[in-house]
Amino acid sequence: MADRQNDTLRTLIVDDEPLAIERMQVICAKIDALSVVGTASDGAAALRLVEALAPDLILLDMTMPELDGLSVARRLAARGESPAIVFVTAHDNYAVEAFDLDAVDYVLKPVQRERLARAIDRAVARRGQSKPRNSEWLDELWIPHRSELIRIDTDEVSRIDAERDYVRLHVGDRSYLLLQTIAGLESKLDPTKFIRIHRSTILRKDRITGLRHDGLGVWSVELGDEEALRIGRTYLPKVKAMAGR
């Protein structure tokens, strides 16, 4: 439970690098909302200290030997009630897995106090609330952009295109690259909102204004403003079923 006297988050720092722990302790000391109650240098120790200290928040390194950050988060999630988690890592390619575990935030190293403070604000805002997402589907994505990750609500994504090992997310008039296969991301998106129309393309269903038969068994989806995208033969039955055809 949070310290109700000064309304701070009891915080556990977990990292396998002693210098990283020391740096995080220095940063946390400058954030009024935090009270560091312990540190751990590996995943197994982190789980033991969660039991012993009952922290409100874990600042959790992603890449550790043997039991890594994702494994620690999964074990805590399996217990039911668990601390809020902010992943802290030098790698940006675990963001989808992290938020599938309902992490509060995902902060890239080297950690800046201002960036960590924003993550703590999110943790404070969430404290005392029920888990915001019980669905198996992702409702937000965290995308590497410049030197940090930015939050994008999946409802803001209109189209997803495959680009080798990446996907490109189209959000309004901007687009962002995410290290994730299109099949992997498709499995995490709500099928009542998104549909795959081609091996390289996923669309929000509400973008589709109609279907068009181009002849010789070729079909396209119409998106308005005279824009149309071809439907792959493999995906045509599902797209037609969506349209009641």
Secondary structure, 3 states (H helix, E strand, C coil): CCECCCCEEEEEEECCCHHHHHHHHHHHCCCCCEEEEEEECCHHHHHHHHHHHCCCEEEEECCCCCCCHHHHHHHHHHCCCCCEEEEEECCCCCHHHHHHCCCCEEEECCCCHHHHHHHHHHHHHHCCCCCCCCCCCCCEEEEEECCEEEEEEHHHEEEEEEECCEEEEEECCEEEEEECCHHHHHCCCCCCCEEEEECCEEEEHHHCCEEEEEECCEEEEEEECCEEEECCHHHHHHHHHHCCC
